[in-house]
Amino acid sequence: MTQSTVEWAMTEVLANPKKMTNAKNELSSVIGEKKQTEESDISRLTYLQALIKETLRLHPPGPFLVPRWADREDEIGGGSDMTQSTVEWAMTEVLANPKKMTNAKNELSSVIGEKKQTEESDISRLTYLQALIKETLRLHPPGPFLVP
C-alpha cells in the first residue's frame, strides 16, 4: 500500500463514522489488548481488508504510476488551473466505466464533429465533459495532496 492509499482509507473512514466504528470493533475483537498485530491476525481482519480493497477501487494508485505531462500549455475545460492529477483521475473514471466513455465520445462527436481541434466556443456545449470534470474534482479533490 502506498501513503496515498492509506490517506484515502483514513479519509473514507473519517467521513463515515459507521465504518470507523466497525473497523475499531473488528480490531478490538481480533487483536484485543495486544500491542502489536501479528501476521496471523491479518486473515481474521476481514472488514479491514474489505475497507482497503474498496479504497483501492475508489482511489486506485494507477494514475500516479505512469507519469504524463502536457508538452505545451493547453486549456482544458476553459481553464488552465486544472492539475495534471485531476486530468489523470478523470481519465481513470472514464476508462473504468464504459458507459461514461461512450457518453463522452458521443458528446465529442456531436459537438466537435470532424474538426481536429476544439474551439473555445465548443467548451460551453460540452456539458457532459464539464460534469465529468466536476465529479472528478468532487471524488478526487487535489486538496489532500497540498497538505504535507
Buried (B, 14 or more C-beta within 10 A) or exposed (E): EEEBBEBBBEBBBEEEEEBBEBBEEBBEEBBEEEEEEEEEBEEEBEBBEBBBEEBBEEBBEEBBEEEEEEEEEEEBBEEEEBEBBBBBBBBBBBEEEEEBBEBBEEBBEEBBEEEEEBEEEBBEBBEBBBEBBEBBBEEBEEEEEEEE
